[in-house]
């Protein structure tokens, strides 16, 4: 069996998104692998597409 190193195992999968929470206005962090965002204040979870759509409609 071939050995390989997973580059994602060493790095933090969360990155700060440039969007505000749809519920409380806090900053969102994106978990890009699962296409989801979580608020650092209220911990609400949103689909990334839902946040993108809301920003477009503003």
Secondary structure as GFF3:
##gff-version 3
##sequence-region A 1 58
A	DSSP	three_ten_helix	7	9	.	.	.	ID=ss1
A	DSSP	beta_strand	14	20	.	.	.	ID=ss2
A	DSSP	beta_strand	27	31	.	.	.	ID=ss3
A	DSSP	three_ten_helix	32	34	.	.	.	ID=ss4
A	DSSP	beta_strand	36	39	.	.	.	ID=ss5
A	DSSP	beta_strand	45	47	.	.	.	ID=ss6
A	DSSP	alpha_helix	48	57	.	.	.	ID=ss7
###
